[in-house]
Amino acid sequence: MTTLPRRFLGDLETSAIGFGAMVLSPGMYGEIDDERAVAALRAALDEGATLIDTSDGYGADGHNERVVGEALKGRRDGVAVATKFGFRVPEGAEGHRFPVSYAFGELAVNAEPRYVRGYAEQSLRNLGTDVIDLYYPHFPDPQVPLEDTVGAVADLVKDGLVRHLGLSNVTADQLRRAHAVHPVAAVQTQWSMWQPVEPELHAAARELGVGIVAWSPLGGGFLAGTVQNLAQDDFRRNIPRFDEANLKTNNDRYAPLRGIAADLGLTPGQLALAWLLHQDDHVVPIPGSRTPAHIAENLSAARVDLHADTLARIDEALAGFDPQGTGSVLT
Ligand SMILES: NC(=O)c1ccc[n+]([C@@H]2O[C@H](COP(=O)([O-])OP(=O)(O)OC[C@H]3O[C@@H](n4cnc5c(N)ncnc54)[C@H](OP(=O)(O)O)[C@@H]3O)[C@@H](O)[C@H]2O)c1
């Protein structure tokens, strides 16, 4: 078992890089089965990841949470399990729709307080555990004041079902309003070399002592530098940055950053993760992968020190990167 450098998300201590499990359910980023999924999760634990990120909305009927639960059998101690709720709208309840920029066009959630305990109890059963370390509404519900949703999670904290509150895909204002109801340990937001963090959200998180969990820190795989074309059933085909013409342009424009990685003896993915870690002491990227060698490579980026001159060189290259196609999921 490897030990990685540590970071704090609010009061929650985790490895500096965690593991995002979404890729381990079918219908996302290429071929996967449960045996491979459990092996990938165990590889992440072996390589020192102590934050595992899932959602009740990944895969059918809590599939992703169930594979996480399977992988954690006998290995739950010292691991922070983070999950999210809102997409698995109960039968008979209304899904509250809202627009998003890519892939789906719109999404529907229900984060009414009356359903939150039921969501948590189902996730606990899926995960085979008696406490969720970090629990997020996956997206704010457009028809429910965020304070009300957060109040329901605060009740779960009081009752010992949840340890820490997280928020996902929120604005700075929403973070402030939620934090006034109950301390927020972490906001989860898209942040990578090709999708900057929203500056106001970043500033609010710093001011309030809230950690940032960076989702798609490898740009859904693009920043690893190996995506040339995608299988017909790959969900990223719906993301404009991955359509055939944009992918070619974006790979060309990414060449200077691949060059910097090569000069440093790093892979492009390691550089992307190490760069992210140098943006804030309280950012924890959660790259996902089905492949143990990729997982070891990604997690080892937690030990990479980038000199100020190198960071300046990266920033200069990033200023000229200008990826083609919509990058943010939020409109
Ligand atoms: N809160 C939200 O709304 C939200 C939205 C999206 C994602 N997330 C979270 O963020 C996590 C990560 O995001 P993500 O899965 O979208 O994107 P990501 O981690 O940026 O990229 C995952 C992709 O990168 C590839 N990859 C990883 N390491 C690699 C390496 N070293 N070399 C080559 N390819 C590599 C993987 O392929 P292989 O399997 O072949 O390695 C996979 O296709 C998710 O699992 C989820 O937990 C949250």
The ligand as a MOL file (V3000), in Angstrom:
LIG
                    3D

  0  0  0     0  0            999 V3000
M  V30 BEGIN CTAB
M  V30 COUNTS 48 52 0 0 0
M  V30 BEGIN ATOM
M  V30 1 N -20.0970 16.4930 -10.2240 0
M  V30 2 C -20.2820 16.2700 -11.4980 0
M  V30 3 O -21.2620 16.7450 -12.1140 0
M  V30 4 C -19.2880 15.4350 -12.2440 0
M  V30 5 C -19.2840 15.4120 -13.6530 0
M  V30 6 C -18.3210 14.6210 -14.2940 0
M  V30 7 C -17.4310 13.8740 -13.5620 0
M  V30 8 N -17.4840 13.9010 -12.1850 0 CHG=1
M  V30 9 C -16.5300 13.1140 -11.3630 0
M  V30 10 O -15.2060 13.3230 -11.8490 0
M  V30 11 C -14.5810 12.0600 -12.0710 0
M  V30 12 C -13.5560 12.1640 -13.1820 0
M  V30 13 O -14.1030 12.7350 -14.3340 0
M  V30 14 P -14.2000 12.0080 -15.7540 0
M  V30 15 O -14.2150 10.5330 -15.5890 0
M  V30 16 O -15.2960 12.6900 -16.4700 0 CHG=-1
M  V30 17 O -12.8860 12.4930 -16.5080 0
M  V30 18 P -11.3120 12.3820 -16.3080 0
M  V30 19 O -10.9540 11.7800 -15.0090 0
M  V30 20 O -10.8400 13.7430 -16.6290 0
M  V30 21 O -10.9410 11.3940 -17.5060 0
M  V30 22 C -11.2880 10.0490 -17.5240 0
M  V30 23 C -10.8010 9.4550 -18.8300 0
M  V30 24 O -9.4030 9.6170 -18.9060 0
M  V30 25 C -8.7780 8.4230 -19.2880 0
M  V30 26 N -7.5100 8.3490 -18.5710 0
M  V30 27 C -7.3380 8.4840 -17.2350 0
M  V30 28 N -6.0400 8.4000 -16.9160 0
M  V30 29 C -5.3740 8.2130 -18.0680 0
M  V30 30 C -4.0190 8.0400 -18.3830 0
M  V30 31 N -3.0830 8.0950 -17.4160 0
M  V30 32 N -3.6670 7.8400 -19.6750 0
M  V30 33 C -4.5990 7.8100 -20.6590 0
M  V30 34 N -5.9230 7.9670 -20.4110 0
M  V30 35 C -6.3040 8.1540 -19.1280 0
M  V30 36 C -9.7220 7.3230 -18.8710 0
M  V30 37 O -9.5630 6.2230 -19.7480 0
M  V30 38 P -9.0150 4.7840 -19.2280 0
M  V30 39 O -10.1500 4.1770 -18.4970 0
M  V30 40 O -8.6860 4.0980 -20.5130 0
M  V30 41 O -7.7980 5.0690 -18.3860 0
M  V30 42 C -11.0800 7.9950 -19.0260 0
M  V30 43 O -11.5580 7.8060 -20.3400 0
M  V30 44 C -15.7520 11.1390 -12.4080 0
M  V30 45 O -15.4190 9.8030 -12.1990 0
M  V30 46 C -16.8000 11.6140 -11.4390 0
M  V30 47 O -16.5740 10.9950 -10.1940 0
M  V30 48 C -18.3810 14.6660 -11.5420 0
M  V30 END ATOM
M  V30 BEGIN BOND
M  V30 1 1 1 2
M  V30 2 2 2 3
M  V30 3 1 2 4
M  V30 4 1 4 5
M  V30 5 2 4 48
M  V30 6 2 5 6
M  V30 7 1 6 7
M  V30 8 2 7 8
M  V30 9 1 8 9
M  V30 10 1 8 48
M  V30 11 1 9 10
M  V30 12 1 9 46
M  V30 13 1 10 11
M  V30 14 1 11 12
M  V30 15 1 11 44
M  V30 16 1 12 13
M  V30 17 1 13 14
M  V30 18 2 14 15
M  V30 19 1 14 16
M  V30 20 1 14 17
M  V30 21 1 17 18
M  V30 22 2 18 19
M  V30 23 1 18 20
M  V30 24 1 18 21
M  V30 25 1 21 22
M  V30 26 1 22 23
M  V30 27 1 23 24
M  V30 28 1 23 42
M  V30 29 1 24 25
M  V30 30 1 25 26
M  V30 31 1 25 36
M  V30 32 1 26 27
M  V30 33 1 26 35
M  V30 34 2 27 28
M  V30 35 1 28 29
M  V30 36 1 29 30
M  V30 37 2 29 35
M  V30 38 1 30 31
M  V30 39 2 30 32
M  V30 40 1 32 33
M  V30 41 2 33 34
M  V30 42 1 34 35
M  V30 43 1 36 37
M  V30 44 1 36 42
M  V30 45 1 37 38
M  V30 46 2 38 39
M  V30 47 1 38 40
M  V30 48 1 38 41
M  V30 49 1 42 43
M  V30 50 1 44 45
M  V30 51 1 44 46
M  V30 52 1 46 47
M  V30 END BOND
M  V30 END CTAB
M  END
